[in-house]
Amino acid sequence: QVQLVESGGGLVQAGGSLRLSCVASGRTFRSVTMGWFRQAPGKEREFVSAIRWKGDSITYYADSVKGRFTISRDNAKNMVYLQMNSLKPEDTAIYYCAADMEYSRDPTRSYDYNYWGQGIQVTVSS
């Protein structure tokens, strides 16, 4: 089993910044891809960002966050981060960390991820 725990959420004014963290634990944690998704009230869960866990750490971003959010990882600590700058009210959502244990060509598909965190609230006030 793999456990994912997010932290770093909260309330911030528009234009502000937050950094989300996700720590992965489990006896045989070997994720191929780590991703962040979010779900706003009344909306479906959507892809935010992803990073390949090995090699060149290729990153992926949703168009809505490109240039504002940065995903990074710390392999030694089994952690992945999401630095969120220039936050907008439309970024308000519950943010989920997810781990894909097998290679999937398209890291934006939520159904390819095997493990999920419990989610953390991010609220951006206008």
RAURNOR-V743406 format. One record per residue. N is the residue number from 1. RES is the residue in one letter. OMEGA is omega in whole degrees, 0 to 359 (NA if undefined). D_CENTER is the distance of its C-alpha to the mean C-alpha in Angstrom with 2 decimals. Layout:
# RAURNOR-V743406
N/RES/OMEGA/D_CENTER, N/RES/OMEGA/D_CENTER
This chain:
# RAURNOR-V743406
1/Q/177/19.36, 2/V/177/15.89, 3/Q/179/14.43, 4/L/181/10.93, 5/V/179/11.06, 6/E/174/8.84, 7/S/174/10.87, 8/G/180/11.59, 9/G/178/11.56, 10/G/182/14.92, 11/L/180/17.33, 12/V/177/17.83, 13/Q/177/20.27, 14/A/183/19.71, 15/G/181/19.50, 16/G/184/18.00, 17/S/171/14.99, 18/L/173/12.45, 19/R/176/10.34, 20/L/176/7.67, 21/S/177/8.24, 22/C/177/7.78, 23/V/180/11.13, 24/A/177/12.28, 25/S/183/15.93, 26/G/190/18.49, 27/R/184/21.72, 28/T/182/20.76, 29/F/176/17.13, 30/R/182/16.92, 31/S/173/13.78, 32/V/182/14.25, 33/T/172/10.77, 34/M/183/7.31, 35/G/171/4.67, 36/W/175/2.03, 37/F/177/5.39, 38/R/179/7.82, 39/Q/177/11.46, 40/A/180/14.25, 41/P/178/17.67, 42/G/181/19.73, 43/K/178/17.22, 44/E/176/15.54, 45/R/182/11.91, 46/E/178/10.58, 47/F/176/8.36, 48/V/185/6.50, 49/S/178/5.86, 50/A/179/6.72, 51/I/175/9.08, 52/R/190/12.23, 53/W/183/13.04, 54/K/174/16.67, 55/G/187/19.07, 56/D/179/18.24, 57/S/179/14.44, 58/I/182/14.32, 59/T/181/11.41, 60/Y/181/10.75, 61/Y/169/10.11, 62/A/181/11.22, 63/D/184/14.59, 64/S/182/13.99, 65/V/183/11.69, 66/K/181/13.41, 67/G/179/15.34, 68/R/181/13.65, 69/F/177/10.08, 70/T/177/9.84, 71/I/178/7.54, 72/S/183/9.73, 73/R/172/10.75, 74/D/185/13.79, 75/N/184/15.35, 76/A/182/18.14, 77/K/184/16.15, 78/N/182/13.66, 79/M/174/10.86, 80/V/185/7.69, 81/Y/173/7.18, 82/L/176/6.03, 83/Q/184/9.58, 84/M/179/10.42, 85/N/178/14.11, 86/S/184/16.71, 87/L/181/15.03, 88/K/177/16.84, 89/P/180/17.85, 90/E/173/16.28, 91/D/179/12.77, 92/T/183/13.80, 93/A/166/11.92, 94/I/182/10.44, 95/Y/182/6.68, 96/Y/171/5.82, 97/C/182/4.53, 98/A/180/6.85, 99/A/175/9.52, 100/D/186/12.07, 101/M/178/15.35, 102/E/183/17.35, 103/Y/172/17.26, 104/S/184/16.56, 105/R/183/17.76, 106/D/184/15.32, 107/P/180/11.63, 108/T/184/11.03, 109/R/184/12.89, 110/S/184/11.39, 111/Y/176/14.68, 112/D/183/14.37, 113/Y/187/11.85, 114/N/185/14.04, 115/Y/183/12.31, 116/W/171/10.10, 117/G/183/9.70, 118/Q/179/11.90, 119/G/179/9.66, 120/I/185/10.30, 121/Q/170/12.26, 122/V/180/11.99, 123/T/180/15.41, 124/V/181/16.82, 125/S/182/20.60, 126/S/NA/22.89
